[in-house]
């Protein structure tokens, strides 16, 4: 892969903006189920959560603050076969079911989910069994499907009869933004009529110990889980259709090598490109949802990039989602988008004067990304 220096990178050219309507949102987080509990949690800064997922055998959680999702899986998915689903599958399928709602015409509908690895617990336990169980093949074959990264998307499509595009996109903390970008390009190209798109991340002893041993969490940050999925469609000529929650104007991702300063410059360029392609000025951005606060050392990199990219008023509202939901890794970008939607549709707030929102993320490997959302009252 060739890496182009930012100084040599051509500026984004203006072109016809192709917005994508975000119609519904299915959200499962430590705040609860739906947008309103998330709006309440972010507005008040209060953290919630249910009981951590049960550990197996000798597994236990490290000494970290946990923010498990609080949701009635049996009520949302039905009790049949629930014990054969991994936590990631339960979260992803629940969010997809909420986003799909009572829609009867499901033709042309697909699923695109972002995830770090799928179910870390499923992968860890199945891999362990291959070493400790009697050879040559005394492992539980019914557990194997849950080790696949695309299990949640695949099971959702089977459950709801969704026969269009089906994809799972990896990418660590950028996974959800990669999924949004993939879905947006698929819709604009006419390869689907509607896509359930978002991200999912489970909480398990396996990933908790990985975070703890690596020391990657920022001080005071909890480790969380959750899923946020949105029903996306292209906007017909001449209007946005029936009251979307927001318009997704652009999703940009990139990569930089060379250390934190290079990553900050790359994110600055990424944000400027996304705003230019959206037809949105920096002064129009009223809400910013940064995503690197939960990872040690990267919040300052993200903040530096945002200061450089956003010339204009300094009274923007910052949605610090990680302070409430904890670090949710592969689902973080989707939950940041959900937090923007929750703010814009919070009955306790009047946000009709806010035109646009910016969601950003930075990965420890040098990957960066952002999404530009337009308030439904702002017009395209």
N, C-alpha and C positions, 0 to 999 in steps of 0.2 A: 504494500500500500504506500503510495507516495503521499507525503505530507507537504502541503503548500503553506509557506510562511504567510502570516496575516498581512504583512506589508505588500505582498505580491498578489494577494487574493482580490479578485475583481469585486467591486461593490455590487450589491443586489440591484438588479434592474427592475423598474416598475413594470408590472404586467397586470392583466385582468385578475382580480381577486376572485377566487372560487371558494366561497364559504361553505362549511359543512355544519348542518344544524345538529345540535345536541338536544334530543327530545326528552329523554327520561334518564334517570340515574338510579342505579341500585347500589346502595352503600351499606357495608357491614364493617364496623370498626369498634374500638373500645368505647366509643361514645354511645353506641347502640346501632339500631337499624334505621336507615333513612337519612335524609338531609337535615331534618329539623334537630335531631339530637346532636348531629355534628355542628350545626350552627350554634346551638346553645353552648356546647363545649368550647368551641373556638372563641365565641364572644365573651364567655365568662372565665376562660382559662382554666377550667376545671377538668381534671382527668378522671376517667371512669374505668370500666372494664369488669369482666366477669372472672371466673376461675381459670387459671392456666390449663391448657389441654393436659390430660392425664399422661404421665410418663409411663413407660413400659419397663418391666423387670427392674434392673438396678439403675435405670436412668433417673437422673434428677437434674434440676435446674441449678445453674451457678448463682452466686449472690448478686443478681442484677434486679433492678426494678422492672417489672413486667407490666405490659398493657395488653392483655388478651382481649379479643373481640367478644362482645356480649351479644349473642344472637341465638334464637330458638331454631336450631337446624332441623329438628323433626317437624316443626310447624311449617317451615318454608319449603322443605324438600319431601316431607313425608317420612315415616319411620322405616319403610321397606328398604332394605339394603344399606341403611345408613352406616352400620358398623363396618361395612366393607369399603367405605370412602375415606380417603386421607383427609386431614384437616384442610389442606389446600384445595382439594376437590369440593369439600363442603362450603368453604368460603366463596370460591369462584362460582360454583353452581348457584348458590343462594343469591349472590349479587346479580348474576345473569338473569335469574328468574324474576327478581324484582325489576330489573331494567326492561325486560321483555313485557311484563305486565299481561293484561288480558287480550293482547293483539291476536286476532284470529288468522289473518292473512300473513303467514310466515314465509311466503315464497320470496326468494331473493334475499333472505336474511342469513347472515353468517356470524362467526365468532372470532374475535382476535384478542388474545390476552397476553399481557406481559408478565413475566415471572423470572425470578433469579434462577432457580433450578426446578421449580415445581414443588414437590413435597420433600423437604430435606429429611424429615423423619422417615418417610417411606423409603427413600434411597439408602439412608443410613442403616435402617433395620434389615432391609433385604440384603445389603452388602455384607453386613455382619453375619447373617445366617449362612451365607456361602462359605464362611470360614469356620463357624462353630458347630453347624449341624452335621449330621452323619453324611459322609460322602457316598456316592458322587453327586446326588441331586436332591437331598432331603430338605428342600426349601418349600415354602408355601407358594404354589404357582398363582393363587388368586391375589397375592400381594403384588405381583409383578406389574400389572397395569398402573398401579399408583406410583410406581417409580418413574414413569414417563413424564416428561415435562409438559406434554400436551394433554394430560389426563383430564384436567378440568374443562378445557375447551371441547375436547372430544365427547366427554360424558354429557355436557350441556347440549351439544348438537344432537346427540342421540335422544336425550330426554324430551326435547322440544321439537324434534323433527326439522332441524335447521340444516338444509342441504347445500348452502352456498359456501363461500370462502370460510376456511377454518384454519387458523394459524396460532401458534404460540411463539412469542418473541422473547429471547433472553436478553440480558444486558445489565445485570446488577441493578443499581439504583436508577438507571436510565430505562429499564425494561418497559415501564408504562408509557413513557414518551415515545419509545421506538414503536410500541404497539399502536399508539395514536397516529403516528406518522404513516405507518404501514396501512392502517385502516383508511386514513384520509386519502392517500394516493390511490388505494383500491376503489374507493367510492368515486373519486373525481375521474378515474379512468373508465368508469362504467362497468366494473366487474362485479358489483353487488348493488343491491337497492338499499339495504339496511345492514349495519354491522353492530353487534354488541361488542364494545371495545373497552378495555381497561386493564387493571393489574390486580394481582393477588399475591399475598405473602402469608405463610403460616408461621406460627410460633411453636417451636419444639425445643427439647433439650439439646438436640444436635446443633441447630443454628445458634442457640443461646450460648453454648460453650464455645463455638467458633468465634463469636463476637467477643466473648470474655477473654479467651486466650490471646486473641490478636490485639486486644486493647484498642479497638477501633471506634468504640462509642465515645462521643464527646462527654466530658464530665457532667453528671447530673441527668443524662439522657436515658430514658427508659427504652426497653426493647418491646416493640409492638407487633401487631399483625392486623390484617384486614384485607378488604377487597372493595374496589369501586369499579363499576361497569356502566357504560353509557350507550344508549341507543343513538347511533349516528346515521344521518342520511344526507344526501346532496340537497342543496337548496334549489328549487325550481326557478326558472327565469321569471322575474317579475314579483317575487315575494319569498318569504321565508316559510310559508305554510302555517300550520297550526302551532302557535305559541311555543317555540323552542325555549329551553332553559338558557341557552347561550349559543353563540356561533363560534366555531373553531376556525380561525382565519389562517393560521399557519402553525406548523410544527417543524422545528429545525433541530438537527443533531450534528455533532462534529466530534473531532478528536485532536488532541495536541500532545506532543511529546516535549520533554525539556523542562519539566518542573512546574511548580505552582504558578509562576508568573506567566508562562506560556499558556497554561490552562485558562487563567483569568482572561488573557487577551483573546483566546479562542471563543470563550463564552461571550465576551463583549461583541465580537463579530457575529456570532450566532444570533444574539438578541437583535442587533441592528438589522441583520438580514431578514429576520422574521417580521419585524415591525415594518420594514420597507415593503415586503411582499404582502403584508396585510393592509397596506394603506393606512396605517395607524402611526401617529406621531408619538414621540416619547412623552410629550406633555399629556397625551390622552390616556396614558397608563395610570389608572387610579388605584389599582390593587396589585401587589406583588406577593407571590407565594414562593419563597425560596425553599430549596429542598436539601441543602447540605448541612443544616444546623446540627443534625444528629451524629455526624461523622467527624471525628477528631481532626482538627486542623483545616477542614475544607470550608467552613462557614466564612472565614476571612477571604478566601479565594473568590467565592461566589459574591460576597459583598463588594469586593474591589471591582469585579466585572460589571456589576449592576450600577455602581457609581459612575463608571466610565460610559456605559451604554445609555443611561437614562438621564439626559440633560433636561432640566425642567423643574417643576415643583418638587419640593422635598417633603411634602405632607402626604405622600402616598400611604395607603393602609397596608401594613405588613401582616400577612397571615402566617404565623409561625406554627405550622401544623404539628411539627415534631414535638413541641413543648407539651402538646395535649395528647396526641396519639402515640408518641414514641417513634423510634426509628423503625420504619416499615419496609425499608429496602426496595424490593422489586415493585411493591404496591405504592410507594411513596408518591410518585408523579400523579397517579390516578387519584389518590386521596387529596393531593394538593388541588387538583382540578375540582374535586367534589367540595372542598372547603370554599373555593371561589363561588361555586353554584349555591352552596348553603348560605353564604353571605348575601348574595344577590337576591335570594328568595326568602330571606329571614323576615317574617312579619314584624319583628321588633326594630328593623332598620329600614331607612329610606335610602336606597342606593341608586335611584333612577338617574342621578346626576353622574354616575360613574360610567365611563364609556368603555374602557378596556381593562383587561387584567393580563398579567404576565406570570407564567409558571416556569421555574427554572430548576435545573438539577446539575450536579457535578459528581462524577465518579472518581474513585481513587486511581483508576487506570488512565486518567486524562480525558475520558469521554465527557461531553457536555451536551446539554439540550435545553430547549425552551418551547413553550406553546403560547400563542396569543389568542385570547378569548375576547369576544365582543359581547357586551351586555345586550340582552334581548330588546331593551328599549332604545338602544343606540342606533339600530338600523345598520344595514350592510353598507 
